[in-house]
Amino acid sequence: MAAAHRDRRTALAIEDFETPALLALVWRGGQGPAVRELVRHARRAFAAASA
């Protein structure tokens, strides 16, 4: 996802951390296109990771 926005965002991988972490996404009602895409991406990424 970050690759599509390299001109505006920088993604840094955390590679030296071995403890699992919990990621929670919270957002308000009126979803714009960026929020919808983030939620879609997160659902795909975490579904694949837990499979």
Secondary structure, DSSP 8 states (H G I E B T S, - for coil): -GGGGTTT-------S--S---------SS--HHHHHHHHHHHHHHHHHH-
